[in-house]
Every structure is written in C-alpha cells, then in structure tokens.
C-alpha cells in the first residue's frame, strides 16, 4: 500500500483501518487530521510533536497497514 506524505491523508487511513482506536491516541489523531506537513504548527505544538505522541500511543494498532503507516510517519520525522 502506498502511504501518502500528507499527514491528514495518513490520519484518514488510520481512522479507516484502526477499528478500536486507543483513547490515548485519539486526540493526536484528531490533530493529525488538521495537519498537512510535518513542518506545520498545531496550536502550541509542532506537527512533529503530534506525530511522535501519536506513535507513542499507537502501539496497540497492528497489521500490515499499521506497519506501513508507522514507517511512513517515522520517515517523515527523519528517523
């Protein structure tokens, strides 16, 4: 599966695939839906911080799509 670079598009993939979203990941996923690129700000946080917090709280999301999305997000973070 080709994972896009736009964070809001990635958030849609997450929401479509992750059926029982962990409550700790939900606020960061909502923020990601409003962000296009990793260099943006979301209120007082950087998009980079939001993505890192999401990844920390998304450990229970598993599967091939989850693996591909997490890899793309880490790539966008420069990891």
C-alpha positions, -999 to +999 in steps of 0.1 A: +000+000+000+013+034-009+012+058+021+009+095+012+031+122+027+002+145+038-004+138+075-041+145+072-044+118+045-024+094+067-048+102+095-077+091+073-060+058+066-056+053+103-092+061+111-104+037+083-082+008+094-080+011+133-114-001+144-110+005+182-087+035+185-069+037+218-082+067+238-047+080+243-041+082+205-075+098+197-066+135+204-034+132+184-052+115+155-077+144+156-049+169+154-032+149+126-065+153+106-058+191+106-022+189+096-007+186+061+030+186+066+055+178+093+067+214+094+033+229+105+022+241+139-009+228+156-018+255+182+013+254+205+026+221+193+046+212+162+033+186+138+064+166+147+054+165+184+019+155+175+031+126+153+056+115+180+028+115+206+005+096+182+032+069+176+037+065+213+000+059+218-005+037+187+014+007+199-018-014+201-026-007+164-012-037+145-013-052+110+002-045+076-014-011+072-004-001+107+032-011+100+033+008+067+017+040+082+041+039+112+071+035+089+059+065+068+054+087+098+089+078+111+103+086+077+086+120+078+101+125+112+135+118+097+140+086+116 
